[in-house]
């Protein structure tokens, strides 16, 4: 049913109503896609935190990439990507 909804946006509203009614029978938190989305959100939040830490180490402390890798426990490519993004600003 989810695949059909994605293919045909005209039935999206109907699908939402049906799912609202069905939700009385099962818990959303047990749904595979809910759990998957929750996990993705947690990963993105961690990546965002790491990004802020790395930016601060570059801008405020002026540390070298290797020092940042050690302190922030991130990959060198991640630090280089952030540094190149800061240089473009």
Secondary structure as UniProt FT lines:
FT   HELIX           2..7
FT   HELIX           9..11
FT   HELIX           12..22
FT   TURN            23..25
FT   HELIX           28..30
FT   HELIX           32..59
FT   TURN            60..61
FT   HELIX           65..72
FT   HELIX           76..88
//
